[in-house]
Amino acid sequence: MSTRSRLSLSAALLLGLAALVALIGVANAGAIPKLPKKISYVERKVAVSASGTLTYRWTYDSRSKCSPGYSKTVEEELRFDLPTKKTKVALTLGRLVMPAQFGGTSELDVRLGGWQTSNYCPPQEKAPEPEQPTCKSGTSPMVLVISSTAKDLALGDDDLAPLSRETQLGIGLTKGYPLELECSRNRPEIPFENTEELGWSADPRTGMAVGMNAGTMAYAGLTKGKTLRRQIHITGGCGGASARASVATKIPDHITGCTLNGVVSVKVTGLG
């Protein structure tokens, strides 16, 4: 990495720290984490790859006796693969920065089944029957990012300036998939664990951001030949989902079934 690139990574980390201090403000100066007298900087050459699937299946049913309505089951399956990319990671003060990695392929298959309707009963005149929706599939290049979380997951009394912070994997799509309004109508949202605090989420149409259960110091140990492997399981549904276990909350009206399942494999290998 050139001197300019190295300095830009350092600057990004230090600017983030400066912004944090500014946001806290003078009034809360006593709450500012204590910083070490000597700021360490670690840089590692690495190779990163990832692949996985994420499937969202949901059923909407508004049918009732002698009243217009319809039912449908939509299955959205995302498959993606990012082949090995060589890059560098920089760590300082427990924070990690890695340039975004572009390329690979992602495919979204959208399938519809279980289409049925209900209508008025005689002697009432039937209402116009809705047509069965058409669902479209698509492909898109992808982008992968590994970074430290915006906030600490848990802080004890003695952890005012933690040396290591949880890292997270981000998988995004660089081109939007076709959106068919009738196929996607009444699609329930997917509440996800730690969405508000850390921005974690998982949705076949947009990508995912999930924790890796690996602190930033794990990357400092990626000397030549050392490898960090993770397999992340995503479970839950429209009542709530997480990368560890589902959380049950209220399900939207007329949603009779809703599941989210996925598995992601990530490998980061030190190159020396």
Secondary structure by P-SEA (a helix, b strand, c coil): ccaaaaaaaaaaaaaaaaaaaaaacccccccccccccbbbbbbbbbcccccbbbbbbbbbbccccccccccbbbbbbbbbbbccccbbbbbcccbbbbcbbbbbbbbbbbbbccccbbbbcccccccccccbbbbbbbcccbbbbbbccccccccccccccccbbbbbbbbbbcccccccccccccbbbbbbcccccccccccccccccccccccccccccccccbbbbbbbbbbbccccccccccccccccccccbbbbbbbbbbbbbbcc
